[in-house]
Amino acid sequence: MFLRKSWWLAGCLLVLSAPALAAGGHTFAFGEAAPAARATRTVQVLLEDIAFSPTSLDVKAGETVRFVLVNKGRLLHEFNLGDATMHADHQKEMLKMQASGMLTATGMGQMDHSAMGHADMAGMQHDDPNSVLVEPGKTAELTWTFSKAGALEFACNIPGHYQAGMVGKLNVSQ
């Protein structure tokens, strides 16, 4: 009897945790990364020290946009899609990356954090599907399908850049 109850309890816990397990990595209520071939529109965004051009964008829910990101500045910049709360959380991660030496003013450093006693930093990468880092003089792309209407931001979350004004408005309409 005890064994049957234990299996039943384990099964219930597995069913309840299934959505969390299925979600895996990153999920976003406002959309998802998409292959560039699915893009219905291409938008070029210039990343300068410390500004975006354009400073605001309008897209439609259901639209897949290919963002071509050109870093015209002398510093490393990021193009990250999200809301203000997501950016605040991501800025904390970026600050840790900078403090560890993994992130520099002009690029990504290659450090073995586990060998340095930074076990909490081991395996840390900048690999969020809603974000891309662009080194000075380089071009990168991010393609995104917007799932629902709402107000978002595109921002650079390199420490200090958002606070200096490197953030733009992204209006997603029906």
OpenMM code with the backbone's topology and positions (N, CA, C; nanometers):
from openmm import Vec3, app, unit

residues = "MET PHE LEU ARG LYS SER TRP TRP LEU ALA GLY CYS LEU LEU VAL LEU SER ALA PRO ALA LEU ALA ALA GLY GLY HIS THR PHE ALA PHE GLY GLU ALA ALA PRO ALA ALA ARG ALA THR ARG THR VAL GLN VAL LEU LEU GLU ASP ILE ALA PHE SER PRO THR SER LEU ASP VAL LYS ALA GLY GLU THR VAL ARG PHE VAL LEU VAL ASN LYS GLY ARG LEU LEU HIS GLU PHE ASN LEU GLY ASP ALA THR MET HIS ALA ASP HIS GLN LYS GLU MET LEU LYS MET GLN ALA SER GLY MET LEU THR ALA THR GLY MET GLY GLN MET ASP HIS SER ALA MET GLY HIS ALA ASP MET ALA GLY MET GLN HIS ASP ASP PRO ASN SER VAL LEU VAL GLU PRO GLY LYS THR ALA GLU LEU THR TRP THR PHE SER LYS ALA GLY ALA LEU GLU PHE ALA CYS ASN ILE PRO GLY HIS TYR GLN ALA GLY MET VAL GLY LYS LEU ASN VAL SER GLN".split()
positions = [
    Vec3(0.0821, -0.1192, 0.0000),
    Vec3(0.0000, 0.0000, 0.0000),
    Vec3(0.0871, 0.1263, 0.0000),
    Vec3(0.1923, 0.1251, 0.0810),
    Vec3(0.2813, 0.2405, 0.0889),
    Vec3(0.3456, 0.2678, -0.0473),
    Vec3(0.3901, 0.1619, -0.1152),
    Vec3(0.4536, 0.1768, -0.2447),
    Vec3(0.3577, 0.2370, -0.3468),
    Vec3(0.2304, 0.1928, -0.3451),
    Vec3(0.1307, 0.2452, -0.4384),
    Vec3(0.1084, 0.3952, -0.4139),
    Vec3(0.0995, 0.4353, -0.2877),
    Vec3(0.0796, 0.5776, -0.2556),
    Vec3(0.2013, 0.6604, -0.2959),
    Vec3(0.3192, 0.6035, -0.2764),
    Vec3(0.4412, 0.6751, -0.3141),
    Vec3(0.4454, 0.6988, -0.4650),
    Vec3(0.4096, 0.5960, -0.5436),
    Vec3(0.4069, 0.6109, -0.6893),
    Vec3(0.3013, 0.7107, -0.7307),
    Vec3(0.1857, 0.7060, -0.6662),
    Vec3(0.0775, 0.7991, -0.6985),
    Vec3(0.1217, 0.9425, -0.6705),
    Vec3(0.1839, 0.9651, -0.5536),
    Vec3(0.2325, 1.0977, -0.5166),
    Vec3(0.3399, 1.1451, -0.6141),
    Vec3(0.4328, 1.0575, -0.6491),
    Vec3(0.5377, 1.0939, -0.7453),
    Vec3(0.4767, 1.1301, -0.8802),
    Vec3(0.3763, 1.0536, -0.9235),
    Vec3(0.3082, 1.0839, -1.0498),
    Vec3(0.2401, 1.2190, -1.0473),
    Vec3(0.1733, 1.2511, -0.9363),
    Vec3(0.1064, 1.3813, -0.9228),
    Vec3(0.2077, 1.4950, -0.9298),
    Vec3(0.3189, 1.4781, -0.8604),
    Vec3(0.4213, 1.5822, -0.8624),
    Vec3(0.4788, 1.6001, -1.0023),
    Vec3(0.4980, 1.4911, -1.0736),
    Vec3(0.5502, 1.4989, -1.2094),
    Vec3(0.4529, 1.5727, -1.3015),
    Vec3(0.3247, 1.5412, -1.2902),
    Vec3(0.2237, 1.6085, -1.3726),
    Vec3(0.2189, 1.7569, -1.3410),
    Vec3(0.2250, 1.7920, -1.2133),
    Vec3(0.2203, 1.9332, -1.1750),
    Vec3(0.3429, 2.0103, -1.2203),
    Vec3(0.4570, 1.9426, -1.2277),
    Vec3(0.5798, 2.0120, -1.2679),
    Vec3(0.6019, 2.0081, -1.4184),
    Vec3(0.5216, 1.9348, -1.4931),
    Vec3(0.5421, 1.9197, -1.6374),
    Vec3(0.5480, 2.0510, -1.7121),
    Vec3(0.4574, 2.1486, -1.6872),
    Vec3(0.4685, 2.2749, -1.7613),
    Vec3(0.6018, 2.3443, -1.7375),
    Vec3(0.6520, 2.3392, -1.6152),
    Vec3(0.7806, 2.4039, -1.5868),
    Vec3(0.8938, 2.3309, -1.6573),
    Vec3(0.8871, 2.1984, -1.6589),
    Vec3(0.9910, 2.1227, -1.7268),
    Vec3(0.9849, 2.1428, -1.8776),
    Vec3(0.8649, 2.1497, -1.9325),
    Vec3(0.8492, 2.1654, -2.0766),
    Vec3(0.8956, 2.3019, -2.1229),
    Vec3(0.8845, 2.4032, -2.0365),
    Vec3(0.9209, 2.5385, -2.0754),
    Vec3(1.0697, 2.5477, -2.1047),
    Vec3(1.1500, 2.4748, -2.0304),
    Vec3(1.2933, 2.4789, -2.0542),
    Vec3(1.3465, 2.6193, -2.0417),
    Vec3(1.4518, 2.6539, -2.1103),
    Vec3(1.5177, 2.7840, -2.1109),
    Vec3(1.4304, 2.9041, -2.0899),
    Vec3(1.4213, 2.9864, -2.1888),
    Vec3(1.3530, 3.1139, -2.1759),
    Vec3(1.2230, 3.1137, -2.2555),
    Vec3(1.1179, 3.1592, -2.1915),
    Vec3(0.9917, 3.1809, -2.2614),
    Vec3(0.9495, 3.3249, -2.2368),
    Vec3(0.8822, 3.3819, -2.3333),
    Vec3(0.8446, 3.5217, -2.3249),
    Vec3(0.6983, 3.5371, -2.3653),
    Vec3(0.6217, 3.6102, -2.2866),
    Vec3(0.4807, 3.6316, -2.3160),
    Vec3(0.4616, 3.7163, -2.4416),
    Vec3(0.5617, 3.7957, -2.4770),
    Vec3(0.5463, 3.8884, -2.5897),
    Vec3(0.5952, 3.8323, -2.7233),
    Vec3(0.6464, 3.7090, -2.7249),
    Vec3(0.6875, 3.6518, -2.8525),
    Vec3(0.8004, 3.5532, -2.8395),
    Vec3(0.8623, 3.5248, -2.9553),
    Vec3(0.9701, 3.4264, -2.9573),
    Vec3(1.0660, 3.4541, -3.0723),
    Vec3(1.1867, 3.4046, -3.0548),
    Vec3(1.2871, 3.4150, -3.1606),
    Vec3(1.2384, 3.3363, -3.2816),
    Vec3(1.2776, 3.3819, -3.4000),
    Vec3(1.2345, 3.3176, -3.5240),
    Vec3(1.3500, 3.3153, -3.6225),
    Vec3(1.3461, 3.2228, -3.7172),
    Vec3(1.4488, 3.2234, -3.8219),
    Vec3(1.4315, 3.3456, -3.9126),
    Vec3(1.5408, 3.4001, -3.9608),
    Vec3(1.5370, 3.5196, -4.0463),
    Vec3(1.4502, 3.4984, -4.1699),
    Vec3(1.4418, 3.3766, -4.2192),
    Vec3(1.3618, 3.3481, -4.3394),
    Vec3(1.2129, 3.3736, -4.3179),
    Vec3(1.1686, 3.3746, -4.1919),
    Vec3(1.0266, 3.3992, -4.1626),
    Vec3(0.9923, 3.5474, -4.1497),
    Vec3(1.0932, 3.6336, -4.1562),
    Vec3(1.0703, 3.7771, -4.1369),
    Vec3(0.9797, 3.8344, -4.2448),
    Vec3(0.8864, 3.9180, -4.2017),
    Vec3(0.7985, 3.9883, -4.2949),
    Vec3(0.8460, 4.1316, -4.3164),
    Vec3(0.9438, 4.1718, -4.2339),
    Vec3(0.9986, 4.3075, -4.2454),
    Vec3(1.1375, 4.3093, -4.1843),
    Vec3(1.2244, 4.3947, -4.2400),
    Vec3(1.3586, 4.4144, -4.1862),
    Vec3(1.3712, 4.5586, -4.1400),
    Vec3(1.4235, 4.5759, -4.0189),
    Vec3(1.4439, 4.7092, -3.9616),
    Vec3(1.5903, 4.7212, -3.9222),
    Vec3(1.6562, 4.8265, -3.9697),
    Vec3(1.7949, 4.8514, -3.9299),
    Vec3(1.7950, 4.9437, -3.8093),
    Vec3(1.8736, 4.9071, -3.7092),
    Vec3(1.8880, 4.9881, -3.5883),
    Vec3(2.0365, 5.0166, -3.5700),
    Vec3(2.0702, 5.1451, -3.5573),
    Vec3(2.2083, 5.1852, -3.5307),
    Vec3(2.2297, 5.1916, -3.3804),
    Vec3(2.3395, 5.1355, -3.3343),
    Vec3(2.3792, 5.1402, -3.1945),
    Vec3(2.4989, 5.2336, -3.1885),
    Vec3(2.4809, 5.3450, -3.1215),
    Vec3(2.5871, 5.4444, -3.1117),
    Vec3(2.6190, 5.4660, -2.9646),
    Vec3(2.7228, 5.5424, -2.9367),
    Vec3(2.7584, 5.5703, -2.7980),
    Vec3(2.6853, 5.6956, -2.7527),
    Vec3(2.5916, 5.6963, -2.6772),
    Vec3(2.5072, 5.6005, -2.6070),
    Vec3(2.3646, 5.6236, -2.6576),
    Vec3(2.3267, 5.5735, -2.7718),
    Vec3(2.1939, 5.5977, -2.8278),
    Vec3(2.1592, 5.4916, -2.9311),
    Vec3(2.0297, 5.4779, -2.9529),
    Vec3(1.9774, 5.3980, -3.0625),
    Vec3(1.9207, 5.4923, -3.1671),
    Vec3(1.9250, 5.4509, -3.2905),
    Vec3(1.8570, 5.5233, -3.3978),
    Vec3(1.7939, 5.4193, -3.4888),
    Vec3(1.6618, 5.4169, -3.4960),
    Vec3(1.5637, 5.5082, -3.4385),
    Vec3(1.5475, 5.4850, -3.2882),
    Vec3(1.4752, 5.5775, -3.2242),
    Vec3(1.4524, 5.5690, -3.0799),
    Vec3(1.3186, 5.5048, -3.0458),
    Vec3(1.2363, 5.4829, -3.1479),
    Vec3(1.1100, 5.4129, -3.1249),
    Vec3(1.0716, 5.3363, -3.2511),
    Vec3(0.9990, 5.2266, -3.2296),
    Vec3(0.9569, 5.1406, -3.3393),
    Vec3(0.8127, 5.0971, -3.3185),
    Vec3(0.7404, 5.0791, -3.4275),
    Vec3(0.6048, 5.0268, -3.4238),
    Vec3(0.6009, 4.8965, -3.5015),
    Vec3(0.5474, 4.7929, -3.4395),
    Vec3(0.5296, 4.6628, -3.5044),
    Vec3(0.3879, 4.6158, -3.4751),
    Vec3(0.3462, 4.5095, -3.5428),
    Vec3(0.2132, 4.4540, -3.5222),
    Vec3(0.2236, 4.3164, -3.4573),
    Vec3(0.1250, 4.2843, -3.3744),
    Vec3(0.1177, 4.1510, -3.3158),
    Vec3(0.1079, 4.0500, -3.4303),
    Vec3(0.1845, 3.9445, -3.4214),
    Vec3(0.1894, 3.8431, -3.5259),
    Vec3(0.2986, 3.8668, -3.6288),
    Vec3(0.3548, 3.9858, -3.6290),
    Vec3(0.4594, 4.0203, -3.7259),
    Vec3(0.5937, 3.9609, -3.6834),
    Vec3(0.6711, 3.9168, -3.7815),
    Vec3(0.8070, 3.8690, -3.7570),
    Vec3(0.9022, 3.9719, -3.8168),
    Vec3(0.9844, 4.0302, -3.7303),
    Vec3(1.0746, 4.1381, -3.7701),
    Vec3(1.2188, 4.0912, -3.7576),
    Vec3(1.2946, 4.1171, -3.8622),
    Vec3(1.4396, 4.0914, -3.8631),
    Vec3(1.5076, 4.2243, -3.8317),
    Vec3(1.5714, 4.2310, -3.7162),
    Vec3(1.6439, 4.3512, -3.6752),
    Vec3(1.7894, 4.3353, -3.7194),
    Vec3(1.8377, 4.4298, -3.7987),
    Vec3(1.9783, 4.4343, -3.8386),
    Vec3(2.0416, 4.5427, -3.7518),
    Vec3(2.1355, 4.5031, -3.6690),
    Vec3(2.1922, 4.5898, -3.5658),
    Vec3(2.3348, 4.6260, -3.6024),
    Vec3(2.3583, 4.7542, -3.6240),
    Vec3(2.4885, 4.8032, -3.6679),
    Vec3(2.5479, 4.8888, -3.5560),
    Vec3(2.6602, 4.8426, -3.4991),
    Vec3(2.7248, 4.9173, -3.3922),
    Vec3(2.8208, 5.0185, -3.4525),
    Vec3(2.7804, 5.1451, -3.4521),
    Vec3(2.8623, 5.2550, -3.5036),
    Vec3(2.9476, 5.3185, -3.3940),
    Vec3(2.9339, 5.2694, -3.2717),
    Vec3(3.0059, 5.3273, -3.1590),
    Vec3(3.1416, 5.2626, -3.1369),
    Vec3(3.2062, 5.3061, -3.0287),
    Vec3(3.3370, 5.2520, -2.9918),
    Vec3(3.3278, 5.1531, -2.8770),
    Vec3(3.2034, 5.1305, -2.8275),
    Vec3(3.1820, 5.0418, -2.7137),
    Vec3(3.0975, 4.9216, -2.7525),
    Vec3(3.1074, 4.8159, -2.6741),
    Vec3(3.0188, 4.7015, -2.6879),
    Vec3(2.8776, 4.7469, -2.6523),
    Vec3(2.7784, 4.7052, -2.7309),
    Vec3(2.6388, 4.7375, -2.7017),
    Vec3(2.5533, 4.6133, -2.7133),
    Vec3(2.4358, 4.6226, -2.6548),
    Vec3(2.3402, 4.5137, -2.6566),
    Vec3(2.2085, 4.5639, -2.7147),
    Vec3(2.1384, 4.4758, -2.7839),
    Vec3(2.0020, 4.5012, -2.8287),
    Vec3(1.9185, 4.3935, -2.7622),
    Vec3(1.8323, 4.4352, -2.6689),
    Vec3(1.7548, 4.3426, -2.5880),
    Vec3(1.6090, 4.3841, -2.5906),
    Vec3(1.5199, 4.2911, -2.6219),
    Vec3(1.3762, 4.3155, -2.6247),
    Vec3(1.3142, 4.2738, -2.4915),
    Vec3(1.2274, 4.3591, -2.4364),
    Vec3(1.1604, 4.3247, -2.3116),
    Vec3(1.0894, 4.4444, -2.2525),
    Vec3(1.0432, 4.4276, -2.1294),
    Vec3(0.9823, 4.5409, -2.0592),
    Vec3(1.0821, 4.5921, -1.9548),
    Vec3(1.0459, 4.7002, -1.8871),
    Vec3(1.1384, 4.7637, -1.7928),
    Vec3(1.1825, 4.6679, -1.6823),
    Vec3(1.0925, 4.5837, -1.6345),
    Vec3(1.1266, 4.4885, -1.5286),
    Vec3(1.2278, 4.3855, -1.5775),
    Vec3(1.2067, 4.3351, -1.6991),
    Vec3(1.3018, 4.2389, -1.7560),
    Vec3(1.4392, 4.3022, -1.7725),
    Vec3(1.4421, 4.4270, -1.8165),
    Vec3(1.5708, 4.4954, -1.8344),
    Vec3(1.6412, 4.5140, -1.7009),
    Vec3(1.5661, 4.5500, -1.5964),
    Vec3(1.6266, 4.5683, -1.4638),
    Vec3(1.6896, 4.4375, -1.4152),
    Vec3(1.6206, 4.3252, -1.4356),
    Vec3(1.6748, 4.1951, -1.3957),
    Vec3(1.7985, 4.1598, -1.4779),
    Vec3(1.7915, 4.1857, -1.6077),
    Vec3(1.9043, 4.1525, -1.6961),
    Vec3(2.0257, 4.2404, -1.6645),
    Vec3(2.0026, 4.3632, -1.6231),
    Vec3(2.1138, 4.4520, -1.5881),
    Vec3(2.1938, 4.3962, -1.4713),
    Vec3(2.1267, 4.3302, -1.3774),
    Vec3(2.1968, 4.2682, -1.2641),
    Vec3(2.2887, 4.1566, -1.3139),
    Vec3(2.2393, 4.0766, -1.4087),
    Vec3(2.3218, 3.9697, -1.4658),
    Vec3(2.4418, 4.0277, -1.5399),
    Vec3(2.4174, 4.1334, -1.6166),
    Vec3(2.5257, 4.1954, -1.6930),
    Vec3(2.6313, 4.2557, -1.5997),
    Vec3(2.5871, 4.3119, -1.4880),
    Vec3(2.6808, 4.3677, -1.3905),
    Vec3(2.7704, 4.2579, -1.3333),
    Vec3(2.7127, 4.1406, -1.3053),
    Vec3(2.7926, 4.0275, -1.2568),
    Vec3(2.8936, 3.9846, -1.3625),
    Vec3(2.8499, 3.9821, -1.4885),
    Vec3(2.9406, 3.9437, -1.5965),
    Vec3(3.0559, 4.0431, -1.6076),
    Vec3(3.0257, 4.1727, -1.5920),
    Vec3(3.1301, 4.2749, -1.6002),
    Vec3(3.2255, 4.2626, -1.4809),
    Vec3(3.1706, 4.2447, -1.3614),
    Vec3(3.2532, 4.2350, -1.2407),
    Vec3(3.3466, 4.1137, -1.2463),
    Vec3(3.3037, 4.0073, -1.3140),
    Vec3(3.3849, 3.8859, -1.3229),
    Vec3(3.4928, 3.8950, -1.4301),
    Vec3(3.4862, 3.9998, -1.5134),
    Vec3(3.5820, 4.0128, -1.6223),
    Vec3(3.5359, 3.9469, -1.7508),
    Vec3(3.4175, 3.8870, -1.7473),
    Vec3(3.3653, 3.8205, -1.8664),
    Vec3(3.3181, 3.9208, -1.9708),
    Vec3(3.2790, 4.0378, -1.9272),
    Vec3(3.2269, 4.1427, -2.0136),
    Vec3(3.3171, 4.2646, -2.0008),
    Vec3(3.3694, 4.3128, -2.1147),
    Vec3(3.4541, 4.4314, -2.1125),
    Vec3(3.3844, 4.5448, -2.1871),
    Vec3(3.4436, 4.6606, -2.1898),
    Vec3(3.3837, 4.7756, -2.2577),
    Vec3(3.3693, 4.7527, -2.4074),
    Vec3(3.4537, 4.6665, -2.4638),
    Vec3(3.4503, 4.6467, -2.6089),
    Vec3(3.4180, 4.5054, -2.6533),
    Vec3(3.4011, 4.4117, -2.5605),
    Vec3(3.3711, 4.2750, -2.6024),
    Vec3(3.3518, 4.1792, -2.4869),
    Vec3(3.3470, 4.0519, -2.5228),
    Vec3(3.3304, 3.9450, -2.4245),
    Vec3(3.4664, 3.8836, -2.3970),
    Vec3(3.5015, 3.8756, -2.2686),
    Vec3(3.6259, 3.8109, -2.2295),
    Vec3(3.6067, 3.6605, -2.2215),
    Vec3(3.7132, 3.5869, -2.2269),
    Vec3(3.7093, 3.4409, -2.2154),
    Vec3(3.7812, 3.4032, -2.0871),
    Vec3(3.7047, 3.3753, -1.9836),
    Vec3(3.7660, 3.3408, -1.8557),
    Vec3(3.7090, 3.2098, -1.8042),
    Vec3(3.7916, 3.1316, -1.7362),
    Vec3(3.7469, 3.0095, -1.6717),
    Vec3(3.7140, 3.0444, -1.5272),
    Vec3(3.5867, 3.0736, -1.5018),
    Vec3(3.5451, 3.1195, -1.3700),
    Vec3(3.5558, 3.0111, -1.2637),
    Vec3(3.5341, 2.8864, -1.3012),
    Vec3(3.5426, 2.7796, -1.2024),
    Vec3(3.6858, 2.7659, -1.1507),
    Vec3(3.7851, 2.7876, -1.2372),
    Vec3(3.9251, 2.7790, -1.1959),
    Vec3(3.9638, 2.8952, -1.1058),
    Vec3(3.8890, 3.0047, -1.1126),
    Vec3(3.9186, 3.1236, -1.0326),
    Vec3(3.8412, 3.1238, -0.9011),
    Vec3(3.7668, 3.0151, -0.8736),
    Vec3(3.6884, 3.0117, -0.7509),
    Vec3(3.5552, 3.0823, -0.7646),
    Vec3(3.5109, 3.1079, -0.8856),
    Vec3(3.3829, 3.1735, -0.9111),
    Vec3(3.2841, 3.0678, -0.9617),
    Vec3(3.2548, 2.9695, -0.8812),
    Vec3(3.1686, 2.8597, -0.9261),
    Vec3(3.0316, 2.9101, -0.9689),
    Vec3(2.9830, 3.0174, -0.9064),
    Vec3(2.8513, 3.0699, -0.9427),
    Vec3(2.8521, 3.1337, -1.0813),
    Vec3(2.9668, 3.1630, -1.1369),
    Vec3(2.9769, 3.2247, -1.2685),
    Vec3(3.0074, 3.1211, -1.3766),
    Vec3(3.0436, 2.9997, -1.3370),
    Vec3(3.0789, 2.8961, -1.4342),
    Vec3(2.9626, 2.8713, -1.5282),
    Vec3(2.9914, 2.8668, -1.6550),
    Vec3(2.8881, 2.8398, -1.7548),
    Vec3(2.8029, 2.9596, -1.7905),
    Vec3(2.8248, 3.0749, -1.7272),
    Vec3(2.7440, 3.1927, -1.7575),
    Vec3(2.7737, 3.2382, -1.9005),
    Vec3(2.6672, 3.2596, -1.9741),
    Vec3(2.6801, 3.3032, -2.1119),
    Vec3(2.5757, 3.4105, -2.1400),
    Vec3(2.6001, 3.4847, -2.2423),
    Vec3(2.5015, 3.5818, -2.2894),
    Vec3(2.4318, 3.5165, -2.4078),
    Vec3(2.3286, 3.4376, -2.3793),
    Vec3(2.2653, 3.3598, -2.4856),
    Vec3(2.1119, 3.3664, -2.4824),
    Vec3(2.0569, 3.4734, -2.4277),
    Vec3(1.9119, 3.4890, -2.4256),
    Vec3(1.8614, 3.5105, -2.5678),
    Vec3(1.7527, 3.4450, -2.6061),
    Vec3(1.7044, 3.4565, -2.7441),
    Vec3(1.6506, 3.5944, -2.7799),
    Vec3(1.6195, 3.6772, -2.6803),
    Vec3(1.5670, 3.8118, -2.7060),
    Vec3(1.6756, 3.9184, -2.7021),
    Vec3(1.8018, 3.8761, -2.7094),
    Vec3(1.9118, 3.9688, -2.6888),
    Vec3(2.0330, 3.9313, -2.7736),
    Vec3(2.1066, 4.0333, -2.8166),
    Vec3(2.2306, 4.0093, -2.8887),
    Vec3(2.3309, 4.1189, -2.8521),
    Vec3(2.4569, 4.0784, -2.8356),
    Vec3(2.5657, 4.1736, -2.8132),
    Vec3(2.6295, 4.2053, -2.9477),
    Vec3(2.6654, 4.3334, -2.9666),
    Vec3(2.7262, 4.3752, -3.0927),
    Vec3(2.8538, 4.4531, -3.0600),
    Vec3(2.9672, 4.3992, -3.1035),
    Vec3(3.0958, 4.4633, -3.0784),
    Vec3(3.1109, 4.5871, -3.1669),
    Vec3(3.1981, 4.6804, -3.1279),
    Vec3(3.2197, 4.8016, -3.2069),
    Vec3(3.2544, 4.7698, -3.3519),
    Vec3(3.1890, 4.8387, -3.4445),
    Vec3(3.2159, 4.8209, -3.5860),
    Vec3(3.1533, 4.6963, -3.6470),
    Vec3(3.0818, 4.6197, -3.5699),
    Vec3(3.0230, 4.4937, -3.6175),
    Vec3(2.8729, 4.5078, -3.6407),
    Vec3(2.8179, 4.4101, -3.7122),
    Vec3(2.6745, 4.4024, -3.7386),
    Vec3(2.6253, 4.2663, -3.6908),
    Vec3(2.5064, 4.2647, -3.6326),
    Vec3(2.4450, 4.1398, -3.5866),
    Vec3(2.2966, 4.1447, -3.6207),
    Vec3(2.2300, 4.0328, -3.6044),
    Vec3(2.0868, 4.0261, -3.6340),
    Vec3(2.0120, 3.9556, -3.5222),
    Vec3(1.8871, 3.9932, -3.5070),
    Vec3(1.7950, 3.9264, -3.4166),
    Vec3(1.6595, 3.9266, -3.4869),
    Vec3(1.5964, 3.8111, -3.4995),
    Vec3(1.4659, 3.8020, -3.5637),
    Vec3(1.3655, 3.7562, -3.4588),
    Vec3(1.2535, 3.8282, -3.4519),
    Vec3(1.1568, 3.8053, -3.3444),
    Vec3(1.0143, 3.8092, -3.3988),
    Vec3(0.9310, 3.7153, -3.3535),
    Vec3(0.7879, 3.7175, -3.3818),
    Vec3(0.7170, 3.7706, -3.2584),
    Vec3(0.6456, 3.8803, -3.2750),
    Vec3(0.5730, 3.9432, -3.1650),
    Vec3(0.4347, 3.8800, -3.1542),
    Vec3(0.4017, 3.8258, -3.0373),
    Vec3(0.2801, 3.7475, -3.0231),
    Vec3(0.1576, 3.8274, -2.9810),
    Vec3(0.1772, 3.9389, -2.9122),
    Vec3(0.0603, 4.0127, -2.8648),
    Vec3(0.0919, 4.1615, -2.8532),
    Vec3(-0.0154, 4.2401, -2.8554),
    Vec3(-0.0020, 4.3859, -2.8454),
    Vec3(0.0477, 4.4250, -2.7060),
    Vec3(0.1190, 4.5358, -2.7011),
    Vec3(0.1673, 4.5863, -2.5736),
    Vec3(0.2826, 4.6826, -2.5923),
    Vec3(0.3255, 4.7403, -2.4816),
    Vec3(0.4366, 4.8349, -2.4827),
    Vec3(0.5621, 4.7639, -2.4329),
    Vec3(0.6652, 4.7654, -2.5147),
    Vec3(0.7935, 4.7054, -2.4804),
    Vec3(0.9035, 4.8089, -2.4964),
    Vec3(1.0243, 4.7670, -2.4658),
    Vec3(1.1427, 4.8498, -2.4881),
    Vec3(1.2480, 4.7661, -2.5597),
    Vec3(1.3334, 4.8332, -2.6344),
    Vec3(1.4583, 4.7711, -2.6778),
    Vec3(1.5653, 4.8508, -2.6057),
    Vec3(1.6629, 4.7801, -2.5496),
    Vec3(1.7573, 4.8477, -2.4612),
    Vec3(1.8949, 4.7845, -2.4670),
    Vec3(1.9919, 4.8637, -2.4260),
    Vec3(2.1273, 4.8152, -2.4037),
    Vec3(2.1445, 4.8043, -2.2529),
    Vec3(2.1696, 4.6833, -2.2043),
    Vec3(2.1821, 4.6600, -2.0612),
    Vec3(2.3262, 4.6443, -2.0145),
    Vec3(2.4212, 4.6858, -2.0991),
    Vec3(2.5598, 4.6947, -2.0534),
    Vec3(2.5580, 4.7923, -1.9350),
    Vec3(2.6254, 4.7615, -1.8236),
    Vec3(2.6166, 4.8479, -1.7066),
    Vec3(2.6345, 4.9971, -1.7395),
    Vec3(2.5338, 5.0739, -1.7008),
    Vec3(2.5332, 5.2192, -1.7187),
    Vec3(2.4704, 5.2677, -1.8479),
    Vec3(2.4603, 5.1855, -1.9491),
    Vec3(2.4095, 5.2309, -2.0786),
    Vec3(2.2600, 5.2620, -2.0755),
    Vec3(2.1808, 5.1748, -2.0145),
    Vec3(2.0353, 5.1990, -2.0038),
    Vec3(2.0119, 5.3289, -1.9263),
    Vec3(2.0830, 5.3425, -1.8151),
    Vec3(2.0671, 5.4604, -1.7295),
    Vec3(2.1090, 5.5884, -1.8015),
    Vec3(2.2015, 5.5777, -1.8969),
    Vec3(2.2466, 5.6940, -1.9734),
    Vec3(2.1514, 5.7265, -2.0883),
    Vec3(2.0466, 5.6443, -2.1065),
    Vec3(1.9460, 5.6734, -2.2086),
    Vec3(1.9463, 5.5810, -2.3285),
    Vec3(2.0211, 5.4729, -2.3233),
    Vec3(2.0252, 5.3822, -2.4383),
    Vec3(1.9091, 5.2825, -2.4288),
    Vec3(1.7904, 5.3359, -2.4514),
    Vec3(1.6665, 5.2592, -2.4463),
    Vec3(1.5689, 5.3217, -2.5449),
    Vec3(1.4922, 5.2373, -2.6135),
    Vec3(1.3935, 5.2867, -2.7095),
    Vec3(1.2577, 5.2243, -2.6823),
    Vec3(1.1543, 5.2880, -2.7335),
    Vec3(1.0170, 5.2396, -2.7180),
    Vec3(0.9809, 5.1480, -2.8332),
    Vec3(0.9126, 5.0394, -2.8010),
    Vec3(0.8669, 4.9434, -2.9024),
    Vec3(0.7179, 4.9208, -2.8792),
    Vec3(0.6355, 4.9776, -2.9680),
    Vec3(0.4908, 4.9656, -2.9565),
    Vec3(0.4433, 4.8508, -3.0454),
    Vec3(0.3805, 4.7503, -2.9828),
    Vec3(0.3253, 4.6372, -3.0555),
    Vec3(0.1735, 4.6551, -3.0597),
    Vec3(0.1199, 4.6816, -3.1810),
    Vec3(-0.0247, 4.7052, -3.1944),
    Vec3(-0.0932, 4.5819, -3.2503),
    Vec3(-0.2270, 4.5821, -3.2422),
    Vec3(-0.3065, 4.4695, -3.2953),
    Vec3(-0.3011, 4.4648, -3.4440),
] * unit.nanometer
topology = app.Topology()
chain = topology.addChain("A")
for resn in residues:
    res = topology.addResidue(resn, chain)
    for name in ("N", "CA", "C"):
        topology.addAtom(name, app.Element.getBySymbol(name[0]), res)
